[in-house]
Amino acid sequence: MRSTYDTDFFAWANEQAALLRSGKLTEADIEHIAEEIESMGRTEKRELVNRLIVLLAHLLKWKFQPKQRGRSWLLTIKEQRNGVADHLADNPSLKSKTEEAMNTAYRSAILLAAKETAIDEDGFPAACPWTFEQATDVEFWPI
């Protein structure tokens, strides 16, 4: 028998919230609730990685195409730094995952930077040349 979890997620979520609020834990779909909470955590980590991809790609473009530097790149770097800081303020436990997130993000940042420049993928360093602290430091501008 399929539950509303499988057929109508919105209804299932509202049912589960009502059961939890009323203290009817034995009636709640605990296994699926736990899966959804874990999924929410992965989503928060993915948000951090996605912001770092854009930030690192623009830092690469900034460093490797100095003659192309402009207001758009500058503002994108600032925007992503703000976004990373805000996201970590909302999710402080992600701070322990920043090195892992940087490594994950850098692979895609190279591809994005290569796509947006005339530089081949192998024209960028194989490993990220910056620490998380450097990349997110408002005073840091690679030259």
N, C-alpha and C positions, 0 to 999 in steps of 0.2 A: 504494500500500500504506500503510495507516494504522499509525503507530507506537504503542507503548504510551503515548506522550505524549497521544495523542488518545483512547485507549480506557481507560486505567487510569493516571491521573496518579500515584497513590501508588506503583504498581509502577515507573513510569518514573523517579520521583524517587529511589527506592532503587537502581535500576540505575545511574543516572547518578552517584550518590554513590559507589557501589562502583567504577565505572570510574575516577572521578577519584582516589579513594584508592589505587587500584592503579597509577596512572600511565598508564592506557590512554587517553590524551587523543585519539588518532586515532579511537577507537571511540565516544567520547562525542558526544552530541547538542549540540554547542557552540552552535548558533543558538538552540535552545530554552532552553538553560541561560542564555544571555545575556538572553533575553527575561524569564525568570523572575527573574533578579537585578534587572533594571530595574524589574520589577513590585514587587518587595520594597521598592525605594527609594521608589516612588510610594506604597506603603502606609504607609510611615513618615511621609511628608509629609502624607498624608491624616489620620493619627492626630493630628498637630500641629494641623491645621486644625479637626478635630472638637473637640478640647479647647478651642481658642480660640473656637469658636462658642458653646459652653456658657458659658465664662468671660465673653465679651463680652456675651452676652444677659443674664447675671446682673448685670454691671456696669451695663448700661443700666437694668435694673429697679431696681437700687439707687439710681441717680441720679434716675430719673424717677418713681419711686413711693416716696419716702422714708417715707411713713406705713405702707407694707407691709413694710418691712425686718424681717427676722426671722432667727432662728438657722439656718433651712434655707438661705436665700440666702447668709448669711455662710459657712457650712460648704461650700457648693457652690463659692463663689469660692475659698476656701482650698484645697479639694480639686483644683480645676482648675489653680490656680497651681502646686501641688505636682506635678501630673501633667505640666504643660508643662515644668517645671524638670527632672524626672526623664527625660522623653523627650529633651530636648536634651542631657542628660548622657550618655545612651545613644547619641545620634546628633548629635555636635557639629557636623557639617557642615551640619545643618539651620539653624544659627544664621544662615547667610547668606540663608536663605529666609524669615526672620520677617516682613519687611515685606510680601512677597507673600502669605504665609499670613494675615496680619492682614486684608489687603484682601479676600481670598477669604472668610475667615471672617465678616467684618463683614456682608456681604450677607445671609448666612443667620442671623446673630445678630439682625438687625433683625426678620426674620420670626419667629424663635423668641420674642423679647421681645414682639412684637405679639400673638402667639398666646396668650401667658401673662399678658397684661395687658389693660386696657381701652384701650390706646393704639394708634392706627392706625400703620401703617408710616411714614407721612410725619410722624408726631409725633416721630420720632427723627432725629438728624442724618444727612444723606445720606452723609457721610464719617465714618469712625471718629474720635471726639474724643480718643482716647488713642494714645500710642505703644505699641509692644510693651513697652518698658521700664516704662512706667507701669502698663499692664494686668497685668503679671506681678509688680510690686513689692508685697511683702507689707504695706508701710506705706501703700499707695495705696488710698484709698476715695473715689470721686467724690461730690461734694456738689452 
